[in-house]
Amino acid sequence: MKTVQQAIVGRLPSMLKSHTLFTSAFITGALLLTGCQSTSLGQSTAITAQQTPTAAKTALATALQKQRRQSFSYHGNIEINNDQQIANAKEEKSVTSGYIDDYCEDTHDQAYADLISQADTQNKDVLDTEYDAQRTTLKDSYLECSDAYEAWVDSQYDSDITVPASYQQLFDNYDEQSKPVDVKKAKLLDAYLLKPLSINSQGVYQPMAGKATMLASVQYQARNHYSSINQPIYIDFKNGDIYLWADNFAMFNSDLLDDKLGTKWRNKWLKIAIDDGTLPKGFGSEVIKSHFEALDRTFEAAPVSQFDYVAPNTLASLSPKLPEHQLPVMQASAQVIRRVQSAESYEQFYQDYMQIFYDRISKQYPELVQDSDASDESSDTETDKLTSKALVQQVLAMLKDNMNKDTETDESELLDNTTVQELYGFDKRGQLKWQHSRSEFPSKYQSADNKSGGIVMDALQQYSSISSKDMAFPNLPSDVQVPNASNSIDARQYGRELMQYYRDGNGTTIGKMVFDRLLMTER
């Protein structure tokens, strides 16, 4: 079973599409409704001596299938950088001005400033006669550019006006040209956000015990500033509940919705029941089976050419470079398998996965699949209620609509020339010890023959045996490590009480606007 971090990172290229967030929430929530049988993380098979693409695909499929039934602890780290974007922006021939109507003047001024610098280095005056020819050339170039720009502007309204071919191409594609301000913005983004930022997660997955934990954290560390935020998450598979640390939401809830909250959420968990009793019996188990079947079938259909073995000592030479602090763990592996997919292939993989998943669920539970036209006929149908069944019906409808749409959209074109790379590290016994995912996002500086030009996201997930000495949530008091009735707030019960509070005429201004809308859906 993948962790939340893996699911998010693995789907990043396709998150350009609007349906993905709802899809991920649906599948993640449904997976919480049931668990799997567990085996020890120590069980494994010896690594294969073959180094062929076919052997790599087979070994990886076996390892991933075994991991579904294993208990393990994990630690994840996400790093984001735009080093290639900055490098490519510098290499691209850029225009001198951010605005097209200033191009000719700014180009002339920059060229004249360069000429002055040249004269200064020779201890001469730029007005000396020996620079007459160069000054004349700059003047002629400026006048030629100005005339061409005026002609280009007029040609927008009069097709008979001709513009020199070089200027026609320049002005027609001006917005796509690299500009000095773009390079500066990329450097600022890197220096003040990406480099100081670190995203981490750690926890355990125990399907036999029916639980999983995650301590998600985000750190920002600059020269004179350090900030950190943590979100403990506890998942109860047996009862289908997810718990979030309520303290993190208390201030916002108190300011925006519940002006009587006070300190009631201090050192408390917020319990969210995934199934409110409206879903068919066995739905969670069927979702897991459908999920794994879709994964297995799409993986089996993947071309063997996507897989190969990589020598651990060559990982440092991959381009773009892997984060330095992630490399030591990866290089210590006995064997590394790589899978590389083009953006087009990855998107097709996702579409095939969703089609298989949707077909199985809709066949098993036809009552959850609604006709889109019929669902719009009335605003007071069951799908307008805030129930688990209604949410599933709406998500399945969105999945169906998306699968029926034409995939040749502007959004998919944004993924041209990008790749998704996944690396898997094994120890000497053939046990999967870590997984690394690299996602590249395009930039306007990226050329057709250069597949590394935008922002790069590296996610490393490490796996190990569970230690009884380690606390699931080191930052929490010992008496709240495991949620229970006394240290948690039931979100559904709290929601009903808060609704009554607003029915009685109380609440904040923003809250009244929100709850008036909710009350309308109940009528």
C-alpha positions in Angstrom: 0.0 0.0 0.0 1.4 3.4 -0.9 1.6 6.2 1.7 -0.1 9.5 1.2 3.1 11.1 0.2 3.8 8.5 -2.5 0.3 9.0 -3.9 0.6 12.7 -4.1 4.1 12.7 -5.7 3.3 9.9 -8.1 0.3 11.9 -9.4 1.9 15.3 -9.7 2.2 15.5 -13.5 -1.5 14.7 -13.9 -2.6 17.1 -11.1 -2.9 19.7 -13.8 -6.3 18.1 -14.4 -9.1 19.3 -12.1 -10.4 15.8 -11.2 -7.3 14.5 -9.6 -7.7 16.0 -6.1 -11.2 14.5 -5.8 -10.0 11.2 -7.1 -7.1 11.0 -4.7 -9.3 11.9 -1.8 -11.9 9.3 -2.8 -9.4 6.4 -3.2 -7.4 7.4 0.0 -10.6 7.6 2.0 -11.9 4.3 0.7 -8.7 2.5 1.5 -9.1 3.5 5.1 -12.2 1.3 5.4 -10.3 -2.0 5.5 -6.9 -3.5 5.9 -4.8 -6.3 4.5 -3.1 -9.3 6.0 0.4 -8.6 7.1 3.8 -10.4 6.8 7.1 -9.4 8.3 9.2 -6.8 6.5 12.1 -9.2 7.0 10.7 -11.8 4.5 12.3 -11.4 1.2 14.0 -13.3 -1.7 17.5 -13.0 -3.0 18.2 -10.4 -5.6 18.3 -11.6 -9.2 21.6 -12.0 -11.0 20.1 -11.1 -14.3 20.4 -7.5 -15.4 17.8 -7.4 -18.2 14.8 -5.1 -18.6 12.5 -8.1 -18.3 14.1 -9.2 -15.1 13.9 -5.7 -13.8 10.2 -5.5 -14.5 9.5 -8.9 -12.9 11.5 -8.2 -9.8 9.9 -4.8 -9.3 6.4 -6.2 -9.7 7.1 -9.0 -7.1 8.5 -6.5 -4.6 5.6 -4.0 -4.9 3.0 -6.8 -4.5 4.8 -8.1 -1.4 4.9 -4.7 0.1 1.1 -4.5 0.2 1.0 -7.2 2.9 3.9 -6.0 5.0 4.1 -3.9 8.1 6.9 -1.3 8.0 8.0 2.1 9.2 8.8 4.8 6.7 10.4 8.1 6.3 9.8 10.4 3.4 11.5 13.5 2.1 10.5 15.8 -0.8 12.9 18.4 -2.3 12.0 20.9 -5.0 14.5 22.8 -7.2 14.6 24.9 -10.3 18.3 24.7 -11.0 17.8 23.5 -14.6 15.2 26.2 -15.2 17.7 28.9 -14.2 20.5 27.3 -16.2 18.4 27.0 -19.3 17.0 30.5 -19.0 20.6 31.8 -18.9 21.5 29.8 -22.0 18.5 30.9 -24.0 18.9 34.0 -26.1 16.8 36.6 -24.3 15.2 39.8 -25.2 16.3 43.0 -23.4 12.9 44.3 -22.4 10.0 42.9 -20.5 7.5 44.8 -22.7 7.4 44.6 -26.5 6.8 48.3 -27.1 10.1 49.1 -25.2 12.2 46.5 -27.0 13.8 48.7 -29.6 14.8 51.5 -27.2 16.0 49.1 -24.5 18.0 47.1 -27.0 19.6 50.3 -28.3 20.4 51.6 -24.7 21.9 48.3 -23.7 24.1 48.2 -26.8 25.2 51.8 -26.3 26.0 51.1 -22.6 28.2 48.2 -23.8 30.0 50.5 -26.2 30.6 53.0 -23.4 32.1 50.2 -21.3 34.3 49.2 -24.2 35.6 52.8 -24.5 36.2 53.1 -20.8 38.3 50.0 -20.7 40.5 51.6 -23.4 40.6 54.9 -21.5 38.8 56.7 -24.4 35.6 58.7 -24.9 32.8 57.0 -26.7 32.4 60.2 -28.8 35.8 59.8 -30.3 35.9 59.5 -34.1 37.1 55.9 -34.0 33.7 55.0 -32.6 31.7 56.8 -35.2 31.0 53.7 -37.3 29.8 51.8 -34.3 27.6 54.6 -33.1 26.1 54.9 -36.6 25.4 51.2 -36.7 23.6 51.4 -33.4 21.5 54.3 -34.6 20.6 52.6 -37.9 19.7 49.4 -36.0 17.4 51.4 -33.7 15.7 53.1 -36.6 15.3 49.9 -38.5 13.8 48.2 -35.4 11.4 51.1 -34.7 10.2 51.1 -38.3 9.7 47.3 -38.2 7.8 47.5 -34.9 5.5 50.3 -36.2 4.9 48.2 -39.3 4.2 45.1 -37.2 1.6 47.0 -35.1 -0.1 48.4 -38.3 -0.1 45.0 -39.9 -2.5 43.8 -37.2 -5.1 45.9 -38.9 -3.9 46.0 -42.5 -2.7 42.7 -44.0 -1.1 44.5 -47.0 1.7 45.9 -44.7 4.8 43.8 -44.8 7.3 43.3 -41.9 10.9 42.0 -42.3 10.8 38.3 -41.6 13.2 38.4 -38.7 11.2 41.1 -36.9 7.9 39.4 -37.8 9.1 36.2 -36.0 10.5 38.2 -33.0 7.4 40.2 -32.4 4.9 37.4 -33.0 6.6 35.2 -30.4 7.7 38.0 -28.0 5.7 36.7 -25.0 7.4 33.3 -25.2 11.0 34.8 -25.2 13.2 34.6 -22.1 13.6 37.9 -20.4 16.1 39.1 -17.8 13.2 39.6 -15.2 12.3 35.9 -15.7 15.8 34.8 -14.7 15.7 37.0 -11.7 12.3 35.7 -10.6 13.6 32.1 -11.0 16.6 32.9 -8.8 14.5 34.6 -6.2 12.1 31.6 -6.1 15.0 29.3 -5.6 16.8 31.4 -3.0 13.8 32.4 -0.9 11.4 29.5 -1.2 12.7 26.3 -2.7 16.1 26.0 -1.1 15.0 26.9 2.5 11.9 24.6 2.2 11.9 20.9 3.3 8.9 18.6 3.3 9.0 15.4 5.3 6.9 12.6 6.7 7.4 9.6 8.9 5.2 6.9 10.4 4.2 3.2 10.4 1.9 1.0 8.4 0.5 -2.0 10.2 -2.4 -3.6 8.3 -2.7 -6.6 10.6 -3.1 -4.2 13.6 -5.5 -2.2 11.6 -3.6 1.1 11.8 -1.3 3.5 10.1 0.3 6.8 11.3 1.9 9.8 9.6 3.7 12.8 11.0 3.8 15.2 8.1 6.0 18.2 8.5 7.1 21.3 6.6 10.2 23.2 7.5 11.5 26.6 6.3 15.0 27.5 7.3 16.7 30.7 6.1 19.6 32.7 7.5 17.5 34.7 10.0 14.3 32.6 10.1 13.1 29.1 11.0 9.5 27.9 10.9 8.1 24.4 11.2 4.6 23.0 11.1 3.7 19.4 11.9 0.4 17.5 11.3 0.0 14.2 13.1 -2.4 11.7 11.3 -3.7 8.5 12.7 -5.7 6.0 10.6 -7.9 3.4 12.1 -8.5 0.8 9.3 -10.8 -1.4 11.3 -13.4 1.3 12.0 -12.7 3.4 8.9 -11.7 6.5 10.8 -9.0 9.1 10.3 -7.8 11.3 13.0 -6.1 14.7 12.6 -4.5 16.8 15.3 -7.2 19.3 16.2 -4.9 21.9 17.7 -3.6 22.8 14.2 -7.1 23.9 13.1 -8.4 25.3 16.4 -7.4 29.0 15.8 -8.8 29.2 12.3 -12.0 27.4 13.3 -12.4 29.8 16.3 -11.8 32.9 14.2 -13.9 31.9 11.2 -16.7 29.6 12.4 -16.9 28.8 16.1 -16.6 31.9 18.3 -17.4 29.8 21.4 -14.6 27.2 20.8 -12.1 28.5 23.3 -9.5 25.8 24.3 -11.8 22.8 23.9 -9.6 21.4 21.1 -6.4 21.7 23.0 -4.4 18.4 22.9 -7.3 16.7 21.1 -7.7 14.6 18.0 -10.4 15.4 15.4 -12.1 12.2 14.4 -13.4 12.0 10.8 -15.5 8.9 10.0 -15.0 8.0 6.4 -18.2 5.9 6.2 -21.3 7.3 7.8 -23.3 4.1 7.2 -24.6 5.1 3.8 -22.1 3.1 1.7 -22.9 -0.5 0.7 -21.6 -3.2 2.9 -18.1 -4.3 1.9 -17.5 -1.2 -0.2 -14.1 -0.5 1.3 -12.8 -4.0 0.7 -14.0 -3.9 -2.9 -12.2 -0.5 -3.5 -8.9 -2.0 -2.3 -9.4 -5.0 -4.6 -10.2 -2.8 -7.5 -7.3 -0.6 -6.8 -4.8 -3.4 -6.7 -6.3 -5.1 -9.8 -6.0 -1.8 -11.7 -2.4 -1.4 -10.6 -1.5 -4.9 -11.6 -3.1 -4.8 -15.0 -1.6 -1.4 -15.9 1.8 -2.5 -14.6 1.6 -5.7 -16.6 0.8 -3.8 -19.8 3.7 -1.4 -19.3 6.5 -1.8 -22.0 9.6 -3.6 -20.8 11.7 -0.8 -22.3 10.6 1.4 -19.4 12.6 -0.7 -16.9 16.3 -1.2 -16.4 19.0 -1.7 -13.8 21.2 1.2 -12.7 24.5 0.7 -10.9 24.2 2.4 -7.5 27.6 4.2 -8.0 26.3 5.9 -11.1 23.3 7.6 -9.3 25.4 10.7 -8.7 25.8 11.2 -12.4 22.1 11.4 -13.3 20.9 14.6 -14.7 19.4 16.7 -13.3 21.4 15.8 -10.2 19.7 14.0 -7.3 19.7 15.9 -4.0 23.0 15.5 -2.2 21.5 14.5 1.1 19.3 11.8 -0.5 22.2 10.2 -2.3 24.0 8.3 0.5 21.0 6.1 1.3 20.4 5.3 -2.4 24.1 4.6 -3.2 24.3 2.1 -0.3 21.9 -0.3 -2.1 22.9 -3.6 -3.5 20.7 -3.2 -6.5 18.7 -0.4 -8.1 15.8 -0.6 -10.6 14.7 2.4 -12.7 11.5 3.0 -14.5 11.2 6.0 -16.8 7.9 7.1 -18.5 7.2 9.9 -20.8 4.5 12.3 -19.8 2.3 10.9 -22.5 2.9 7.3 -21.3 2.3 8.3 -17.7 -1.0 10.0 -18.5 -2.1 7.0 -20.5 -1.1 4.8 -17.5 -3.3 6.9 -15.3 -6.2 6.9 -17.7 -6.0 3.1 -18.1 -5.9 2.7 -14.3 -9.0 4.8 -13.7 -10.9 3.0 -16.5 -10.2 -0.4 -14.9 -11.0 0.9 -11.4 -14.2 2.6 -12.5 -15.5 -0.4 -14.5 -15.1 -2.8 -11.6 -16.7 -0.5 -9.0 -19.6 0.5 -11.2 -20.3 -3.1 -12.1 -20.2 -4.2 -8.4 -22.2 -1.2 -7.2 -24.5 0.1 -9.9 -26.4 2.1 -7.4 -23.4 4.4 -7.0 -23.3 5.3 -10.6 -25.7 8.0 -11.6 -26.8 9.3 -14.9 -25.3 12.9 -15.2 -28.5 14.3 -16.7 -30.8 12.8 -14.1 -28.6 14.1 -11.3 -29.2 17.7 -12.4 -33.0 17.4 -12.4 -33.5 18.1 -8.7 -31.4 20.0 -6.2 -32.9 18.1 -3.2 -31.8 14.6 -4.2 -29.7 12.4 -2.1 -26.5 13.4 -3.9 -27.0 17.0 -2.6 -26.7 15.7 1.0 -23.4 15.6 2.9 -23.1 11.8 3.1 -20.4 9.4 2.2 -22.5 7.8 -0.4 -23.2 11.2 -2.0 -19.5 12.0 -2.1 -18.7 8.7 -3.8 -21.4 9.2 -6.3 -20.1 12.6 -7.2 -16.5 11.4 -7.5 -17.5 8.5 -9.7 -19.5 10.9 -11.9 -16.4 13.2 -12.3 -14.2 10.2 -13.1 -16.6 9.1 -15.8 -16.9 12.6 -17.3 -13.1 13.0 -17.4 -12.6 9.7 -19.1 -15.1 10.6 -21.8 -13.4 13.9 -22.5 -10.9 14.4 -25.4 -7.4 14.0 -24.0 -5.9 16.4 -26.5 -6.3 19.5 -24.4 -4.1 22.4 -23.7 -3.4 21.0 -20.2 -1.9 17.8 -21.7 0.2 19.8 -24.0 1.9 21.4 -21.0 3.4 18.0 -20.3 5.4 17.8 -23.5 9.1 16.9 -23.1 8.8 16.0 -19.5 9.4 12.6 -17.9 8.6 10.7 -14.7 11.5 8.7 -13.3 11.2 6.2 -10.4 14.1 4.4 -8.7 13.8 1.5 -6.4 16.6 0.3 -4.1 17.0 -3.2 -2.8 19.3 -4.8 -0.2 21.3 -8.0 -0.7 18.3 -10.1 0.2 16.2 -8.5 -2.5 14.2 -6.5 0.1 12.8 -3.1 -1.1 14.5 -0.5 1.1 13.6 2.8 -0.6 11.7 4.3 -3.5 12.6 7.6 -5.2 10.3 9.4 -7.6 11.4 12.3 -9.8 8.8 14.5 -11.6 9.8 17.3 -14.0 7.6 20.2 -14.9 8.1 22.1 -18.1 9.1 25.8 -18.4 9.0 28.1 -21.3 12.8 27.9 -21.6 12.6 24.2 -22.4 13.5 23.3 -26.0 12.1 20.4 -27.9 15.4 18.5 -27.6 16.0 19.3 -23.9 13.9 17.3 -21.5 15.3 19.0 -18.4 14.2 22.6 -18.3 11.7 23.2 -15.5 11.1 22.6 -11.9 12.2 19.2 -10.6 10.6 17.4 -7.6 12.5 14.6 -5.9 10.7 12.4 -3.4 12.6 9.7 -1.4 10.7 7.2 0.7 12.7 4.8 3.0 11.4 1.6 4.5 12.5 -0.2 7.6 11.3 -2.6 10.3 9.1 -1.2 13.0 10.8 -0.5 16.4 8.8 -0.7 19.6 11.0 2.0 21.1 10.1 4.7 18.6 7.1 6.9 19.4 4.7 7.4 16.5 4.4 11.1 17.4 7.5 12.4 19.2 6.0 15.9 19.4 2.8 14.8 21.3 2.2 13.9 24.9 2.4 10.2 25.8 -1.3 10.0 26.8 -2.5 11.1 23.3 -0.3 8.9 21.2 -3.4 6.7 20.4 -6.7 8.5 19.8 -9.7 7.4 21.9 -13.1 8.7 23.0 -11.6 10.8 25.8 -9.0 12.6 23.7 -10.8 13.1 20.5 -13.6 15.2 19.0 -16.1 13.5 16.8 -16.3 15.7 13.7 -19.9 14.6 12.8 -21.2 15.2 16.3 -19.4 18.5 16.5 -20.8 19.5 13.1 -24.4 18.8 14.3 -23.9 20.9 17.4 -22.4 23.7 15.5 -25.3 23.7 13.0 -27.7 24.0 15.9 -25.7 26.9 17.3 -26.2 28.7 14.0 -29.9 27.8 13.9 -30.2 29.6 17.2 -28.9 32.8 15.6 -25.3 32.6 16.9 -22.0 32.5 15.1 -19.5 34.6 13.1 -20.4 36.6 10.0 -18.5 34.3 7.7 -19.9 31.3 9.4 -23.5 32.5 9.0 -22.9 32.8 5.2 -21.5 29.3 5.1 -24.2 27.7 7.2 -27.0 29.5 5.5 -25.9 27.8 2.3 -25.7 24.4 4.1 -29.1 24.8 5.6 -30.6 25.5 2.2 -29.3 22.1 1.0 -31.2 20.4 3.8 -34.6 21.8 2.8 
